[in-house]
Amino acid sequence: MIHLELNDKEKEILTETLESYLSNLRYEIADTDSYDFRQQLKAKKAVLMKITAALEIE
């Protein structure tokens, strides 16, 4: 496990960046024809959502 210390501004910027990327990723998943690539994108989305949730807890 990695421990990352962020100040409030860094946490805010990281959260905003992840949320923006996740929003774009949802469109990319919907527009992807390849099943395998779609599954890879969904796995990436799950990891990023977990990170975003962890930022909200702290």
PyMOL Python script that loads the backbone (N, CA, C, O; Angstrom):
from pymol import cmd

cmd.read_pdbstr("""\
ATOM      1  N   MET A   1       0.840  -1.178   0.000  1.00  0.00           N
ATOM      2  CA  MET A   1       0.000   0.000   0.000  1.00  0.00           C
ATOM      3  C   MET A   1       0.886   1.242   0.000  1.00  0.00           C
ATOM      4  O   MET A   1       1.924   1.287   0.660  1.00  0.00           O
ATOM      5  N   ILE A   2       0.461   2.225  -0.738  1.00  0.00           N
ATOM      6  CA  ILE A   2       1.192   3.483  -0.827  1.00  0.00           C
ATOM      7  C   ILE A   2       0.467   4.532   0.006  1.00  0.00           C
ATOM      8  O   ILE A   2      -0.758   4.646  -0.040  1.00  0.00           O
ATOM      9  N   HIS A   3       1.234   5.283   0.753  1.00  0.00           N
ATOM     10  CA  HIS A   3       0.682   6.370   1.540  1.00  0.00           C
ATOM     11  C   HIS A   3       1.094   7.675   0.864  1.00  0.00           C
ATOM     12  O   HIS A   3       2.278   7.915   0.628  1.00  0.00           O
ATOM     13  N   LEU A   4       0.120   8.503   0.561  1.00  0.00           N
ATOM     14  CA  LEU A   4       0.375   9.758  -0.132  1.00  0.00           C
ATOM     15  C   LEU A   4      -0.175  10.904   0.712  1.00  0.00           C
ATOM     16  O   LEU A   4      -1.363  10.928   1.034  1.00  0.00           O
ATOM     17  N   GLU A   5       0.673  11.835   1.062  1.00  0.00           N
ATOM     18  CA  GLU A   5       0.242  12.985   1.840  1.00  0.00           C
ATOM     19  C   GLU A   5       0.036  14.172   0.914  1.00  0.00           C
ATOM     20  O   GLU A   5       0.932  14.575   0.172  1.00  0.00           O
ATOM     21  N   LEU A   6      -1.176  14.720   0.981  1.00  0.00           N
ATOM     22  CA  LEU A   6      -1.517  15.869   0.148  1.00  0.00           C
ATOM     23  C   LEU A   6      -2.076  16.975   1.031  1.00  0.00           C
ATOM     24  O   LEU A   6      -2.783  16.711   2.004  1.00  0.00           O
ATOM     25  N   ASN A   7      -1.752  18.217   0.681  1.00  0.00           N
ATOM     26  CA  ASN A   7      -2.409  19.311   1.382  1.00  0.00           C
ATOM     27  C   ASN A   7      -3.802  19.492   0.775  1.00  0.00           C
ATOM     28  O   ASN A   7      -4.138  18.829  -0.207  1.00  0.00           O
ATOM     29  N   ASP A   8      -4.595  20.361   1.336  1.00  0.00           N
ATOM     30  CA  ASP A   8      -5.981  20.517   0.892  1.00  0.00           C
ATOM     31  C   ASP A   8      -6.081  20.906  -0.586  1.00  0.00           C
ATOM     32  O   ASP A   8      -6.933  20.384  -1.305  1.00  0.00           O
ATOM     33  N   LYS A   9      -5.232  21.805  -1.037  1.00  0.00           N
ATOM     34  CA  LYS A   9      -5.266  22.257  -2.433  1.00  0.00           C
ATOM     35  C   LYS A   9      -4.888  21.113  -3.376  1.00  0.00           C
ATOM     36  O   LYS A   9      -5.533  20.923  -4.407  1.00  0.00           O
ATOM     37  N   GLU A  10      -3.865  20.364  -3.036  1.00  0.00           N
ATOM     38  CA  GLU A  10      -3.444  19.227  -3.864  1.00  0.00           C
ATOM     39  C   GLU A  10      -4.553  18.173  -3.948  1.00  0.00           C
ATOM     40  O   GLU A  10      -4.821  17.615  -5.012  1.00  0.00           O
ATOM     41  N   LYS A  11      -5.181  17.919  -2.818  1.00  0.00           N
ATOM     42  CA  LYS A  11      -6.275  16.954  -2.783  1.00  0.00           C
ATOM     43  C   LYS A  11      -7.436  17.427  -3.656  1.00  0.00           C
ATOM     44  O   LYS A  11      -8.029  16.637  -4.390  1.00  0.00           O
ATOM     45  N   GLU A  12      -7.749  18.695  -3.573  1.00  0.00           N
ATOM     46  CA  GLU A  12      -8.827  19.273  -4.377  1.00  0.00           C
ATOM     47  C   GLU A  12      -8.532  19.142  -5.873  1.00  0.00           C
ATOM     48  O   GLU A  12      -9.397  18.739  -6.651  1.00  0.00           O
ATOM     49  N   ILE A  13      -7.318  19.483  -6.264  1.00  0.00           N
ATOM     50  CA  ILE A  13      -6.941  19.417  -7.676  1.00  0.00           C
ATOM     51  C   ILE A  13      -6.934  17.970  -8.175  1.00  0.00           C
ATOM     52  O   ILE A  13      -7.412  17.691  -9.274  1.00  0.00           O
ATOM     53  N   LEU A  14      -6.402  17.065  -7.382  1.00  0.00           N
ATOM     54  CA  LEU A  14      -6.384  15.657  -7.779  1.00  0.00           C
ATOM     55  C   LEU A  14      -7.802  15.116  -7.923  1.00  0.00           C
ATOM     56  O   LEU A  14      -8.101  14.406  -8.883  1.00  0.00           O
ATOM     57  N   THR A  15      -8.667  15.442  -6.985  1.00  0.00           N
ATOM     58  CA  THR A  15     -10.058  14.986  -7.042  1.00  0.00           C
ATOM     59  C   THR A  15     -10.751  15.534  -8.288  1.00  0.00           C
ATOM     60  O   THR A  15     -11.435  14.790  -8.991  1.00  0.00           O
ATOM     61  N   GLU A  16     -10.581  16.815  -8.564  1.00  0.00           N
ATOM     62  CA  GLU A  16     -11.186  17.426  -9.751  1.00  0.00           C
ATOM     63  C   GLU A  16     -10.670  16.775 -11.031  1.00  0.00           C
ATOM     64  O   GLU A  16     -11.436  16.527 -11.962  1.00  0.00           O
ATOM     65  N   THR A  17      -9.393  16.507 -11.068  1.00  0.00           N
ATOM     66  CA  THR A  17      -8.790  15.886 -12.247  1.00  0.00           C
ATOM     67  C   THR A  17      -9.324  14.473 -12.463  1.00  0.00           C
ATOM     68  O   THR A  17      -9.654  14.096 -13.587  1.00  0.00           O
ATOM     69  N   LEU A  18      -9.408  13.703 -11.398  1.00  0.00           N
ATOM     70  CA  LEU A  18      -9.942  12.344 -11.499  1.00  0.00           C
ATOM     71  C   LEU A  18     -11.403  12.359 -11.930  1.00  0.00           C
ATOM     72  O   LEU A  18     -11.807  11.563 -12.779  1.00  0.00           O
ATOM     73  N   GLU A  19     -12.192  13.253 -11.356  1.00  0.00           N
ATOM     74  CA  GLU A  19     -13.608  13.327 -11.720  1.00  0.00           C
ATOM     75  C   GLU A  19     -13.789  13.725 -13.179  1.00  0.00           C
ATOM     76  O   GLU A  19     -14.666  13.198 -13.864  1.00  0.00           O
ATOM     77  N   SER A  20     -12.973  14.643 -13.651  1.00  0.00           N
ATOM     78  CA  SER A  20     -13.036  15.045 -15.057  1.00  0.00           C
ATOM     79  C   SER A  20     -12.660  13.883 -15.974  1.00  0.00           C
ATOM     80  O   SER A  20     -13.327  13.632 -16.978  1.00  0.00           O
ATOM     81  N   TYR A  21     -11.593  13.185 -15.622  1.00  0.00           N
ATOM     82  CA  TYR A  21     -11.151  12.042 -16.422  1.00  0.00           C
ATOM     83  C   TYR A  21     -12.211  10.948 -16.421  1.00  0.00           C
ATOM     84  O   TYR A  21     -12.484  10.346 -17.459  1.00  0.00           O
ATOM     85  N   LEU A  22     -12.810  10.687 -15.261  1.00  0.00           N
ATOM     86  CA  LEU A  22     -13.854   9.666 -15.167  1.00  0.00           C
ATOM     87  C   LEU A  22     -15.053  10.028 -16.034  1.00  0.00           C
ATOM     88  O   LEU A  22     -15.651   9.154 -16.661  1.00  0.00           O
ATOM     89  N   SER A  23     -15.401  11.283 -16.072  1.00  0.00           N
ATOM     90  CA  SER A  23     -16.512  11.730 -16.906  1.00  0.00           C
ATOM     91  C   SER A  23     -16.220  11.441 -18.381  1.00  0.00           C
ATOM     92  O   SER A  23     -17.072  10.922 -19.103  1.00  0.00           O
ATOM     93  N   ASN A  24     -15.022  11.780 -18.812  1.00  0.00           N
ATOM     94  CA  ASN A  24     -14.627  11.510 -20.203  1.00  0.00           C
ATOM     95  C   ASN A  24     -14.535  10.015 -20.469  1.00  0.00           C
ATOM     96  O   ASN A  24     -14.871   9.553 -21.559  1.00  0.00           O
ATOM     97  N   LEU A  25     -14.086   9.268 -19.487  1.00  0.00           N
ATOM     98  CA  LEU A  25     -13.932   7.824 -19.638  1.00  0.00           C
ATOM     99  C   LEU A  25     -15.291   7.151 -19.854  1.00  0.00           C
ATOM    100  O   LEU A  25     -15.393   6.188 -20.614  1.00  0.00           O
ATOM    101  N   ARG A  26     -16.313   7.644 -19.200  1.00  0.00           N
ATOM    102  CA  ARG A  26     -17.663   7.084 -19.375  1.00  0.00           C
ATOM    103  C   ARG A  26     -18.098   7.181 -20.843  1.00  0.00           C
ATOM    104  O   ARG A  26     -18.668   6.235 -21.386  1.00  0.00           O
ATOM    105  N   TYR A  27     -17.831   8.314 -21.475  1.00  0.00           N
ATOM    106  CA  TYR A  27     -18.169   8.484 -22.890  1.00  0.00           C
ATOM    107  C   TYR A  27     -17.340   7.552 -23.768  1.00  0.00           C
ATOM    108  O   TYR A  27     -17.851   6.962 -24.720  1.00  0.00           O
ATOM    109  N   GLU A  28     -16.073   7.426 -23.441  1.00  0.00           N
ATOM    110  CA  GLU A  28     -15.194   6.559 -24.214  1.00  0.00           C
ATOM    111  C   GLU A  28     -15.659   5.102 -24.116  1.00  0.00           C
ATOM    112  O   GLU A  28     -15.649   4.377 -25.111  1.00  0.00           O
ATOM    113  N   ILE A  29     -16.060   4.680 -22.928  1.00  0.00           N
ATOM    114  CA  ILE A  29     -16.556   3.310 -22.750  1.00  0.00           C
ATOM    115  C   ILE A  29     -17.801   3.105 -23.603  1.00  0.00           C
ATOM    116  O   ILE A  29     -17.936   2.080 -24.271  1.00  0.00           O
ATOM    117  N   ALA A  30     -18.702   4.069 -23.583  1.00  0.00           N
ATOM    118  CA  ALA A  30     -19.951   3.955 -24.341  1.00  0.00           C
ATOM    119  C   ALA A  30     -19.706   3.922 -25.853  1.00  0.00           C
ATOM    120  O   ALA A  30     -20.451   3.277 -26.591  1.00  0.00           O
ATOM    121  N   ASP A  31     -18.672   4.612 -26.308  1.00  0.00           N
ATOM    122  CA  ASP A  31     -18.401   4.711 -27.750  1.00  0.00           C
ATOM    123  C   ASP A  31     -17.463   3.637 -28.279  1.00  0.00           C
ATOM    124  O   ASP A  31     -17.187   3.594 -29.478  1.00  0.00           O
ATOM    125  N   THR A  32     -16.969   2.771 -27.406  1.00  0.00           N
ATOM    126  CA  THR A  32     -15.995   1.762 -27.820  1.00  0.00           C
ATOM    127  C   THR A  32     -16.705   0.521 -28.344  1.00  0.00           C
ATOM    128  O   THR A  32     -17.582  -0.036 -27.683  1.00  0.00           O
ATOM    129  N   ASP A  33     -16.313   0.099 -29.542  1.00  0.00           N
ATOM    130  CA  ASP A  33     -16.907  -1.084 -30.163  1.00  0.00           C
ATOM    131  C   ASP A  33     -16.232  -2.375 -29.725  1.00  0.00           C
ATOM    132  O   ASP A  33     -16.870  -3.427 -29.688  1.00  0.00           O
ATOM    133  N   SER A  34     -14.957  -2.305 -29.396  1.00  0.00           N
ATOM    134  CA  SER A  34     -14.192  -3.499 -29.036  1.00  0.00           C
ATOM    135  C   SER A  34     -14.533  -3.938 -27.610  1.00  0.00           C
ATOM    136  O   SER A  34     -14.366  -3.178 -26.656  1.00  0.00           O
ATOM    137  N   TYR A  35     -15.009  -5.165 -27.485  1.00  0.00           N
ATOM    138  CA  TYR A  35     -15.373  -5.698 -26.164  1.00  0.00           C
ATOM    139  C   TYR A  35     -14.169  -5.724 -25.225  1.00  0.00           C
ATOM    140  O   TYR A  35     -14.274  -5.314 -24.069  1.00  0.00           O
ATOM    141  N   ASP A  36     -13.027  -6.203 -25.716  1.00  0.00           N
ATOM    142  CA  ASP A  36     -11.832  -6.302 -24.871  1.00  0.00           C
ATOM    143  C   ASP A  36     -11.367  -4.933 -24.394  1.00  0.00           C
ATOM    144  O   ASP A  36     -11.031  -4.751 -23.224  1.00  0.00           O
ATOM    145  N   PHE A  37     -11.351  -3.975 -25.314  1.00  0.00           N
ATOM    146  CA  PHE A  37     -10.923  -2.626 -24.935  1.00  0.00           C
ATOM    147  C   PHE A  37     -11.912  -2.014 -23.952  1.00  0.00           C
ATOM    148  O   PHE A  37     -11.499  -1.333 -23.013  1.00  0.00           O
ATOM    149  N   ARG A  38     -13.204  -2.240 -24.146  1.00  0.00           N
ATOM    150  CA  ARG A  38     -14.230  -1.735 -23.240  1.00  0.00           C
ATOM    151  C   ARG A  38     -14.012  -2.302 -21.834  1.00  0.00           C
ATOM    152  O   ARG A  38     -14.150  -1.582 -20.845  1.00  0.00           O
ATOM    153  N   GLN A  39     -13.673  -3.582 -21.748  1.00  0.00           N
ATOM    154  CA  GLN A  39     -13.427  -4.209 -20.445  1.00  0.00           C
ATOM    155  C   GLN A  39     -12.202  -3.587 -19.772  1.00  0.00           C
ATOM    156  O   GLN A  39     -12.195  -3.384 -18.558  1.00  0.00           O
ATOM    157  N   GLN A  40     -11.173  -3.287 -20.556  1.00  0.00           N
ATOM    158  CA  GLN A  40      -9.985  -2.631 -19.998  1.00  0.00           C
ATOM    159  C   GLN A  40     -10.340  -1.248 -19.447  1.00  0.00           C
ATOM    160  O   GLN A  40      -9.885  -0.856 -18.372  1.00  0.00           O
ATOM    161  N   LEU A  41     -11.156  -0.523 -20.202  1.00  0.00           N
ATOM    162  CA  LEU A  41     -11.570   0.810 -19.756  1.00  0.00           C
ATOM    163  C   LEU A  41     -12.417   0.729 -18.495  1.00  0.00           C
ATOM    164  O   LEU A  41     -12.278   1.564 -17.601  1.00  0.00           O
ATOM    165  N   LYS A  42     -13.290  -0.265 -18.413  1.00  0.00           N
ATOM    166  CA  LYS A  42     -14.118  -0.436 -17.219  1.00  0.00           C
ATOM    167  C   LYS A  42     -13.256  -0.770 -16.000  1.00  0.00           C
ATOM    168  O   LYS A  42     -13.537  -0.311 -14.893  1.00  0.00           O
ATOM    169  N   ALA A  43     -12.214  -1.565 -16.203  1.00  0.00           N
ATOM    170  CA  ALA A  43     -11.304  -1.900 -15.102  1.00  0.00           C
ATOM    171  C   ALA A  43     -10.564  -0.647 -14.641  1.00  0.00           C
ATOM    172  O   ALA A  43     -10.393  -0.428 -13.442  1.00  0.00           O
ATOM    173  N   LYS A  44     -10.130   0.170 -15.589  1.00  0.00           N
ATOM    174  CA  LYS A  44      -9.451   1.425 -15.251  1.00  0.00           C
ATOM    175  C   LYS A  44     -10.408   2.341 -14.487  1.00  0.00           C
ATOM    176  O   LYS A  44     -10.021   2.974 -13.505  1.00  0.00           O
ATOM    177  N   LYS A  45     -11.652   2.405 -14.942  1.00  0.00           N
ATOM    178  CA  LYS A  45     -12.660   3.234 -14.279  1.00  0.00           C
ATOM    179  C   LYS A  45     -12.859   2.785 -12.831  1.00  0.00           C
ATOM    180  O   LYS A  45     -12.946   3.622 -11.932  1.00  0.00           O
ATOM    181  N   ALA A  46     -12.929   1.497 -12.603  1.00  0.00           N
ATOM    182  CA  ALA A  46     -13.126   0.972 -11.252  1.00  0.00           C
ATOM    183  C   ALA A  46     -11.984   1.384 -10.324  1.00  0.00           C
ATOM    184  O   ALA A  46     -12.221   1.773  -9.180  1.00  0.00           O
ATOM    185  N   VAL A  47     -10.763   1.301 -10.810  1.00  0.00           N
ATOM    186  CA  VAL A  47      -9.601   1.685  -9.999  1.00  0.00           C
ATOM    187  C   VAL A  47      -9.639   3.178  -9.685  1.00  0.00           C
ATOM    188  O   VAL A  47      -9.400   3.585  -8.549  1.00  0.00           O
ATOM    189  N   LEU A  48      -9.939   3.983 -10.688  1.00  0.00           N
ATOM    190  CA  LEU A  48      -9.974   5.428 -10.473  1.00  0.00           C
ATOM    191  C   LEU A  48     -11.111   5.838  -9.546  1.00  0.00           C
ATOM    192  O   LEU A  48     -10.973   6.794  -8.783  1.00  0.00           O
ATOM    193  N   MET A  49     -12.223   5.130  -9.606  1.00  0.00           N
ATOM    194  CA  MET A  49     -13.327   5.410  -8.695  1.00  0.00           C
ATOM    195  C   MET A  49     -12.950   5.057  -7.256  1.00  0.00           C
ATOM    196  O   MET A  49     -13.339   5.750  -6.316  1.00  0.00           O
ATOM    197  N   LYS A  50     -12.195   3.983  -7.096  1.00  0.00           N
ATOM    198  CA  LYS A  50     -11.728   3.591  -5.763  1.00  0.00           C
ATOM    199  C   LYS A  50     -10.785   4.653  -5.195  1.00  0.00           C
ATOM    200  O   LYS A  50     -10.868   4.991  -4.015  1.00  0.00           O
ATOM    201  N   ILE A  51      -9.900   5.170  -6.024  1.00  0.00           N
ATOM    202  CA  ILE A  51      -8.974   6.223  -5.587  1.00  0.00           C
ATOM    203  C   ILE A  51      -9.755   7.482  -5.219  1.00  0.00           C
ATOM    204  O   ILE A  51      -9.479   8.111  -4.198  1.00  0.00           O
ATOM    205  N   THR A  52     -10.729   7.847  -6.053  1.00  0.00           N
ATOM    206  CA  THR A  52     -11.544   9.028  -5.776  1.00  0.00           C
ATOM    207  C   THR A  52     -12.293   8.874  -4.464  1.00  0.00           C
ATOM    208  O   THR A  52     -12.367   9.820  -3.681  1.00  0.00           O
ATOM    209  N   ALA A  53     -12.842   7.711  -4.217  1.00  0.00           N
ATOM    210  CA  ALA A  53     -13.547   7.455  -2.964  1.00  0.00           C
ATOM    211  C   ALA A  53     -12.607   7.566  -1.771  1.00  0.00           C
ATOM    212  O   ALA A  53     -12.990   8.091  -0.726  1.00  0.00           O
ATOM    213  N   ALA A  54     -11.392   7.080  -1.920  1.00  0.00           N
ATOM    214  CA  ALA A  54     -10.419   7.157  -0.822  1.00  0.00           C
ATOM    215  C   ALA A  54     -10.057   8.618  -0.520  1.00  0.00           C
ATOM    216  O   ALA A  54      -9.830   8.978   0.635  1.00  0.00           O
ATOM    217  N   LEU A  55     -10.007   9.437  -1.540  1.00  0.00           N
ATOM    218  CA  LEU A  55      -9.713  10.864  -1.326  1.00  0.00           C
ATOM    219  C   LEU A  55     -10.841  11.539  -0.565  1.00  0.00           C
ATOM    220  O   LEU A  55     -10.591  12.441   0.235  1.00  0.00           O
ATOM    221  N   GLU A  56     -12.070  11.122  -0.799  1.00  0.00           N
ATOM    222  CA  GLU A  56     -13.219  11.734  -0.136  1.00  0.00           C
ATOM    223  C   GLU A  56     -13.273  11.356   1.345  1.00  0.00           C
ATOM    224  O   GLU A  56     -13.765  12.131   2.165  1.00  0.00           O
ATOM    225  N   ILE A  57     -12.777  10.184   1.686  1.00  0.00           N
ATOM    226  CA  ILE A  57     -12.820   9.697   3.066  1.00  0.00           C
ATOM    227  C   ILE A  57     -11.871  10.493   3.953  1.00  0.00           C
ATOM    228  O   ILE A  57     -12.197  10.810   5.097  1.00  0.00           O
ATOM    229  N   GLU A  58     -10.715  10.807   3.427  1.00  0.00           N
ATOM    230  CA  GLU A  58      -9.683  11.461   4.257  1.00  0.00           C
ATOM    231  C   GLU A  58      -9.886  12.933   4.396  1.00  0.00           C
ATOM    232  O   GLU A  58      -9.098  13.604   5.062  1.00  0.00           O
TER     233      GLU A  58
END
""", "prot")
cmd.dss("prot")
cmd.show_as("cartoon", "prot")
cmd.util.cbc("prot")
cmd.orient("prot")
